[in-house]
Amino acid sequence: MELRTYETILVLDPQMDQSKIDTFVRKIEDLIINSGGEMIKRNYWGKKRLAYEIKRKQYGFYVYLLYRSDGKVIEPIEREFKLNESVLRYLTVKLNKAALRQLERELRKERAAAEPEKPAAPSQADATASKEPAAAGASVPEEPSEEPEKEKEKEEEGVSQESAEKTE
């Protein structure tokens, strides 16, 4: 059984309670997982204005689901959407190779952002603490100064201001 990657976007009634939205989304996730699929990502995009009214609603609550599954799970999921009156619209798409490559890049960026960052430039208090090991014989790499970059920016601003004055 080959798992394919799908994304589903739901537009729900904006008057639903958050708890009801969570319950409904969990039900859909359970359908995916029980059919042998796996959830990759779920995002609540929140309440947004619709381009046109749907069922006399001007706003909708958007939910994004990204998952891997065989194609058999799509039919039961969409049946749930059709039976639930709170679902204004839905769209399920199978991702192609180009979309999968883009998705992998985005997921890598998200993982890198979620990982704890290495400490950047030390603060004043940290600077005194880092000097102590250096005195004991340990080497501490020096941070590049930001002053040359700031000077370049000031020079560029000065050049752009001079050219603006000449054109006036």
Residue pairs with C-beta under 8 A, 6 or more apart in sequence:
1 36
1 70
2 70
3 36
3 37
3 38
3 68
3 69
3 70
4 68
4 69
4 70
4 71
4 94
4 95
5 40
5 66
5 67
5 68
5 94
5 95
5 100
5 103
6 66
6 67
6 68
6 69
6 74
6 92
6 93
6 94
6 95
7 64
7 65
7 66
7 67
7 92
7 93
7 95
8 28
8 64
8 65
8 67
8 77
8 90
8 91
8 92
8 93
9 62
9 63
9 64
9 65
9 90
9 91
10 62
10 63
10 65
10 81
10 87
10 89
10 90
11 50
11 54
11 60
11 61
11 62
11 87
11 88
11 89
11 90
12 21
12 24
12 60
12 61
12 62
12 63
12 86
12 87
12 88
13 55
13 57
13 60
13 61
13 85
13 86
13 87
13 88
14 47
14 57
14 59
14 60
14 61
16 24
16 61
16 86
20 86
21 44
21 61
21 63
24 84
24 86
25 42
25 63
25 65
27 80
28 65
28 77
28 80
29 39
29 42
29 65
29 67
31 73
31 76
31 77
31 80
32 38
32 39
32 65
32 67
32 69
32 73
32 77
33 39
35 69
35 70
35 72
35 73
35 76
36 69
36 70
36 73
37 67
37 68
37 69
37 70
37 73
38 67
38 68
38 69
39 65
39 66
39 67
40 66
40 67
40 68
40 107
41 64
41 65
41 66
41 107
42 63
42 64
42 65
42 66
43 63
43 64
44 61
44 62
44 63
44 64
45 62
45 63
45 64
46 61
46 62
47 59
47 60
47 61
47 62
48 59
48 60
48 61
48 62
49 58
49 59
50 57
50 58
50 59
50 60
50 88
54 60
54 88
54 89
55 88
57 88
60 88
60 89
66 103
71 94
74 92
77 92
78 90
78 92
81 87
81 90
95 103
119 126
121 143
122 129
122 130
122 143
130 140
131 140
133 140
134 140
